[in-house]
């Protein structure tokens, strides 16, 4: 009976990954369909706290955008930084040719969702029709805004989710390996999230590379309904827009818009981020998204049950191999395609190692988020 249950779960998981691979491959990479360039006014919003090491690199990337400089503004929302972030942005503001606005967020002890507060107050200041968000530790390509704007115009999109990957620049081999492991793990989230949007069943996106119409943000009530959660400035908003306008939420599959962000230096920061992400699933209004989250947990937990059962001789070697093959084979294929798109082909060799770690990782965070969901983020205790 146990064998049948385990094989049934991983068989569904196998078919799901075959489906994801099919969806990913059949969704063509975006190519501009018209010579007419979009003339949307864009507001790029960057909520930051203590990003002195990174923010100028991002602002330099934005100053090099191919999109007309009179068609976009950059709003840096400084959330009570205690380092040199604000001073650096003010100095850069004096010499840069793009319109750079500083939104200074005053501290508020009652504020349980500082990032949402920073974004929402910046949207109130924004002159652009299209809001594009990213983070202070990110890097963007020169055609980032141009590609997003043209895609939005062609698709008449209300919300656009776009790809994110990690920067792999560590000189120390151990830190480099840690960055690469995170990149492979993160690619599975980016790929599956992209496919869910393509299938009109959106469940995941990333605020480091997200665009939406300002008018639609207000039409769906912005962040209202989940103000008590520190996380969710991206996914909860996407769910609200998808519920009202299911055909207006799109994934932009283009290497020109891939945003690179910093991987975590420590296990502690990684732990807090993944705990923050994993804690959101219980608040989803979408039945499909909730069921999917539970199933992903079961599919990974089943590998632990399989290994333990084999150790106690409740399963034989053939049954063990069948279950592991079903769990890993289609998943491996899917990750190869996603990593290749993200420009990380050199990390394909790491996929099997990450796959073996993943069941433990998913099970751990699935269980730990059932307790009191407090975590430290940017020097603050949040929930």
C-alpha positions as CSV (number, residue, x, y, z in Angstrom):
1,X,0.0,0.0,0.0
2,X,2.8,2.4,0.9
3,X,4.6,1.7,-2.3
4,X,1.5,2.4,-4.4
5,X,1.0,5.7,-2.6
6,X,4.6,6.8,-3.1
7,X,4.7,5.8,-6.7
8,X,1.4,7.5,-7.4
9,X,2.6,10.8,-5.9
10,X,5.9,10.8,-7.8
11,X,4.2,9.7,-11.0
12,X,1.9,12.8,-10.8
13,X,5.0,14.9,-10.1
14,X,6.8,13.3,-13.1
15,X,3.8,14.2,-15.4
16,X,3.7,17.7,-13.9
17,X,7.3,18.3,-14.8
18,X,6.8,16.9,-18.3
19,X,3.9,19.4,-18.6
20,X,6.1,22.2,-17.4
21,X,8.8,21.3,-19.8
22,X,6.3,21.3,-22.7
23,X,4.9,24.7,-21.6
24,X,8.3,26.2,-21.3
25,X,9.5,25.0,-24.7
26,X,6.3,25.9,-26.5
27,X,6.3,29.5,-25.1
28,X,8.6,31.2,-27.6
29,X,11.2,33.7,-26.6
30,X,9.8,37.2,-27.0
31,X,10.6,39.0,-30.3
32,X,9.4,42.5,-30.9
33,X,6.5,42.3,-33.4
34,X,6.5,45.9,-34.6
35,X,9.1,48.6,-35.5
36,X,7.0,51.2,-33.6
37,X,8.5,51.7,-30.2
38,X,6.4,52.0,-27.1
39,X,6.1,55.5,-25.6
40,X,4.8,54.5,-22.2
41,X,5.9,56.6,-19.3
42,X,7.6,54.3,-16.8
43,X,8.4,54.7,-13.1
44,X,11.1,52.3,-11.8
45,X,10.7,51.9,-8.1
46,X,13.6,50.6,-6.0
47,X,12.8,50.0,-2.3
48,X,16.1,49.9,-0.5
49,X,17.5,49.5,3.0
50,X,21.3,49.4,3.6
51,X,22.3,48.8,0.0
52,X,25.4,51.0,-0.1
53,X,27.5,48.2,-1.7
54,X,25.1,47.7,-4.6
55,X,22.8,50.6,-5.4
56,X,25.1,52.7,-7.5
57,X,25.8,49.7,-9.9
58,X,22.0,49.4,-10.4
59,X,21.6,53.2,-11.0
60,X,24.4,53.1,-13.5
61,X,22.6,50.3,-15.3
62,X,19.5,52.4,-15.4
63,X,21.4,55.4,-16.7
64,X,22.5,53.3,-19.7
65,X,19.0,52.2,-20.7
66,X,18.1,52.2,-24.4
67,X,14.6,53.4,-23.6
68,X,14.2,57.2,-24.1
69,X,15.4,59.0,-20.9
70,X,12.4,61.4,-21.1
71,X,10.1,58.4,-20.8
72,X,11.1,57.0,-17.5
73,X,12.0,58.0,-14.0
74,X,13.7,56.2,-11.2
75,X,12.3,56.4,-7.6
76,X,14.6,55.2,-4.9
77,X,12.6,54.6,-1.7
78,X,15.1,54.6,1.1
79,X,13.6,52.8,4.0
80,X,15.5,54.3,7.0
81,X,19.0,53.0,5.8
82,X,21.6,53.1,8.5
83,X,24.6,52.9,6.1
84,X,25.7,55.3,3.3
85,X,22.9,54.3,0.9
86,X,21.0,57.6,1.0
87,X,24.2,59.7,0.7
88,X,25.4,57.8,-2.3
89,X,22.1,58.1,-4.1
90,X,22.0,61.9,-3.4
91,X,25.5,62.3,-4.8
92,X,24.6,60.2,-7.9
93,X,21.5,62.3,-8.3
94,X,23.6,65.4,-8.9
95,X,25.6,64.0,-11.8
96,X,23.2,61.6,-13.6
97,X,21.2,62.5,-16.7
98,X,18.1,60.4,-15.9
99,X,15.3,61.7,-13.6
100,X,16.1,60.3,-10.2
101,X,13.7,60.8,-7.3
102,X,14.5,60.0,-3.7
103,X,11.5,59.0,-1.5
104,X,12.7,59.0,2.1
105,X,10.6,56.6,4.2
106,X,10.4,57.8,7.8
107,X,10.6,55.0,10.4
108,X,7.3,53.7,11.8
109,X,7.4,51.2,14.7
110,X,3.9,50.0,13.8
111,X,4.8,49.2,10.2
112,X,4.7,45.4,9.8
113,X,5.3,45.5,6.0
114,X,8.1,48.0,5.3
115,X,8.6,47.0,1.6
116,X,5.0,47.4,0.7
117,X,4.9,50.7,2.5
118,X,8.0,51.9,0.5
119,X,6.5,50.7,-2.8
120,X,3.0,52.1,-2.2
121,X,4.3,55.5,-1.1
122,X,6.5,55.6,-4.2
123,X,3.5,54.7,-6.5
124,X,1.7,57.8,-5.1
125,X,4.7,59.9,-6.3
126,X,5.1,58.1,-9.6
127,X,4.3,59.9,-12.9
128,X,4.6,56.8,-15.0
129,X,1.7,54.7,-16.4
130,X,3.7,51.6,-15.9
131,X,5.3,50.7,-12.6
132,X,8.5,48.5,-12.8
133,X,10.0,47.3,-9.5
134,X,13.4,45.9,-8.7
135,X,15.7,45.6,-5.7
136,X,18.7,47.6,-4.7
137,X,21.1,44.7,-5.1
138,X,20.1,43.9,-8.7
139,X,21.7,44.4,-12.1
140,X,19.8,45.0,-15.3
141,X,20.7,45.0,-19.0
142,X,20.5,48.0,-21.3
143,X,17.3,46.8,-23.1
144,X,15.5,46.0,-19.9
145,X,12.9,48.8,-19.9
146,X,12.6,49.0,-23.7
147,X,11.7,45.3,-23.9
148,X,9.2,45.5,-21.0
149,X,7.5,48.5,-22.5
150,X,7.2,47.0,-26.0
151,X,5.9,43.7,-24.6
152,X,3.3,45.5,-22.5
153,X,2.1,47.5,-25.5
154,X,1.9,44.5,-27.8
155,X,0.2,42.3,-25.2
156,X,-1.8,45.0,-23.5
157,X,-0.6,43.4,-20.3
158,X,-1.7,44.6,-16.9
159,X,1.0,42.7,-15.0
160,X,4.3,41.3,-16.3
161,X,6.4,38.8,-14.5
162,X,10.0,38.5,-15.8
163,X,13.0,36.3,-15.0
164,X,15.5,36.6,-12.2
165,X,18.7,34.8,-11.5
166,X,21.7,35.1,-9.1
167,X,25.0,36.7,-9.7
168,X,27.9,34.2,-9.6
169,X,30.9,36.4,-8.9
170,X,32.5,34.9,-5.7
171,X,36.3,34.4,-5.9
172,X,36.4,32.0,-3.0
173,X,35.6,28.5,-4.2
174,X,33.3,27.6,-1.3
175,X,31.3,30.9,-1.6
176,X,31.2,30.3,-5.4
177,X,29.8,26.8,-4.9
178,X,27.2,28.2,-2.4
179,X,26.1,30.9,-5.0
180,X,25.8,28.2,-7.7
181,X,23.7,25.9,-5.6
182,X,21.4,28.8,-4.8
183,X,21.2,29.6,-8.5
184,X,20.1,26.1,-9.5
185,X,17.6,26.0,-6.6
186,X,16.2,29.4,-7.5
187,X,15.9,28.5,-11.2
188,X,13.3,25.9,-10.4
189,X,11.2,28.6,-8.7
190,X,11.6,31.0,-11.6
191,X,10.8,28.3,-14.2
192,X,7.8,26.8,-12.5
193,X,6.5,30.3,-11.7
194,X,6.8,31.3,-15.3
195,X,5.0,28.3,-16.5
196,X,2.1,28.9,-14.1
197,X,1.7,32.4,-15.5
198,X,1.8,31.1,-19.1
199,X,-0.9,28.5,-18.2
200,X,-3.1,31.3,-16.7
201,X,-2.7,29.7,-13.2
202,X,-0.2,32.1,-11.7
203,X,1.3,31.2,-8.4
204,X,4.8,32.8,-8.2
205,X,6.6,35.8,-9.4
206,X,9.5,38.0,-8.1
207,X,9.4,41.7,-7.1
208,X,12.9,42.1,-8.4
209,X,11.5,42.0,-11.9
210,X,7.9,42.9,-12.0
211,X,5.8,45.4,-13.9
212,X,2.2,46.5,-13.7
213,X,-0.1,49.4,-14.7
214,X,-0.4,52.0,-12.0
215,X,-4.2,52.3,-12.7
216,X,-4.7,48.5,-12.3
217,X,-2.7,48.6,-9.0
218,X,-5.3,51.0,-7.6
219,X,-8.2,49.2,-9.3
220,X,-7.6,46.0,-7.4
221,X,-6.9,47.8,-4.1
222,X,-3.1,47.7,-4.2
223,X,-1.7,45.8,-1.2
224,X,-4.9,45.9,0.9
225,X,-5.9,42.6,2.4
226,X,-2.4,41.5,3.3
227,X,-0.9,44.5,5.0
228,X,-0.2,42.4,8.1
229,X,2.4,40.3,6.2
230,X,5.9,41.6,5.5
231,X,6.2,39.6,2.3
232,X,3.9,39.4,-0.7
233,X,4.3,42.7,-2.4
234,X,4.7,40.7,-5.6
235,X,2.7,37.4,-5.5
236,X,-0.4,38.6,-3.6
237,X,-0.7,41.6,-6.0
238,X,-0.3,39.2,-9.0
239,X,-3.1,36.9,-7.6
240,X,-5.5,39.9,-7.2
241,X,-4.9,41.1,-10.7
242,X,-5.1,37.6,-12.2
243,X,-8.4,37.0,-10.4
244,X,-9.9,40.2,-11.9
245,X,-8.1,40.1,-15.3
246,X,-7.0,36.5,-16.0
247,X,-5.9,37.2,-19.6
248,X,-3.9,40.2,-18.7
249,X,-1.1,38.6,-16.6
250,X,1.9,37.6,-18.7
251,X,5.4,36.2,-18.3
252,X,8.1,37.9,-20.4
253,X,10.4,35.2,-21.7
254,X,13.4,37.2,-23.0
255,X,17.0,37.2,-22.1
256,X,17.1,40.9,-22.6
257,X,15.1,41.4,-19.4
258,X,16.8,38.9,-17.1
259,X,17.6,40.6,-13.8
260,X,20.5,39.4,-11.8
261,X,20.5,39.7,-8.0
262,X,22.8,38.9,-5.2
263,X,22.8,35.4,-3.8
264,X,23.0,35.0,0.0
265,X,26.4,35.1,1.7
266,X,25.3,33.1,4.7
267,X,23.0,30.2,5.6
268,X,21.3,32.5,8.1
269,X,20.1,35.1,5.6
270,X,19.1,32.3,3.2
271,X,17.1,30.6,6.0
272,X,15.2,33.8,6.8
273,X,14.4,34.6,3.2
274,X,13.1,31.1,2.4
275,X,11.2,31.1,5.6
276,X,9.6,34.4,4.6
277,X,8.7,33.0,1.2
278,X,7.4,29.6,2.5
279,X,5.2,31.3,5.1
280,X,3.1,32.9,2.4
281,X,1.4,29.8,1.0
282,X,-1.2,29.5,3.8
283,X,-2.5,33.0,3.1
284,X,-3.2,32.3,-0.6
285,X,-6.8,32.8,-1.6
286,X,-6.4,30.6,-4.7
287,X,-7.4,27.0,-4.0
288,X,-5.3,25.8,-6.9
289,X,-2.2,27.6,-5.6
290,X,-2.7,26.2,-2.1
291,X,-3.2,22.7,-3.4
292,X,-0.1,23.0,-5.6
293,X,2.0,24.1,-2.6
294,X,0.8,21.1,-0.5
295,X,1.4,18.7,-3.4
296,X,5.0,20.0,-3.9
297,X,5.6,19.4,-0.2
298,X,4.2,15.9,-0.4
299,X,6.2,15.0,-3.6
300,X,9.4,16.0,-1.8
301,X,8.5,14.5,1.5
302,X,7.7,11.2,-0.3
303,X,11.5,10.9,-1.1
304,X,12.4,11.0,2.5
305,X,9.7,8.4,3.3
306,X,11.1,6.3,0.5
307,X,14.7,6.5,1.7
308,X,13.6,5.7,5.3
309,X,11.3,2.8,4.1
310,X,14.2,1.4,2.1
311,X,16.4,1.6,5.1
312,X,13.9,-0.4,7.1
313,X,13.5,-2.9,4.2
314,X,9.9,-2.0,3.5
315,X,10.9,-1.2,-0.1
316,X,13.3,-3.1,-2.3
317,X,16.0,-1.6,-4.5
318,X,13.8,-1.7,-7.7
319,X,11.0,0.2,-6.0
320,X,13.5,2.7,-4.6
321,X,15.0,3.3,-8.1
322,X,11.6,3.6,-9.8
323,X,10.5,6.3,-7.2
324,X,13.7,8.2,-7.5
325,X,13.7,8.0,-11.3
326,X,10.1,9.3,-11.5
327,X,10.9,12.2,-9.1
328,X,14.2,13.3,-10.7
329,X,14.2,12.6,-14.4
330,X,11.6,15.0,-15.8
331,X,12.6,17.6,-13.1
332,X,16.2,17.3,-14.4
333,X,15.1,17.9,-18.0
334,X,13.0,21.0,-17.0
335,X,15.9,22.5,-15.0
336,X,18.3,22.0,-17.9
337,X,16.1,24.1,-20.2
338,X,15.5,26.8,-17.6
339,X,19.2,27.1,-16.6
340,X,20.1,27.3,-20.3
341,X,17.7,30.2,-20.9
342,X,19.1,32.0,-17.8
343,X,22.6,31.8,-19.2
344,X,23.7,29.3,-16.6
345,X,24.5,26.2,-18.7
346,X,27.7,25.8,-16.8
347,X,25.7,24.9,-13.7
348,X,23.8,22.0,-15.2
349,X,26.2,19.5,-13.6
350,X,25.0,20.7,-10.2
351,X,21.4,19.8,-10.8
352,X,21.5,16.2,-9.4
353,X,23.2,17.4,-6.2
354,X,20.6,20.1,-5.6
355,X,17.9,17.6,-6.4
356,X,19.1,15.3,-3.6
357,X,19.1,18.3,-1.2
358,X,15.7,19.6,-2.3
359,X,13.4,17.1,-0.5
360,X,15.1,17.9,2.8
361,X,15.0,21.6,2.1
362,X,11.3,21.6,1.1
363,X,10.2,19.4,4.0
364,X,12.2,21.5,6.5
365,X,10.7,24.8,5.4
366,X,7.3,23.3,5.0
367,X,7.3,22.3,8.6
368,X,9.1,25.2,10.2
369,X,6.6,27.7,8.8
370,X,3.8,26.0,10.6
371,X,5.0,27.7,13.8
372,X,5.4,31.3,14.7
373,X,6.6,32.9,11.5
374,X,9.0,35.5,12.8
375,X,12.3,36.2,11.0
376,X,15.0,38.9,10.7
377,X,15.1,40.8,7.5
378,X,17.2,43.9,6.8
379,X,18.0,44.2,10.5
380,X,14.3,44.1,11.6
381,X,12.2,41.4,13.2
382,X,9.2,40.8,10.9
383,X,6.5,38.2,10.4
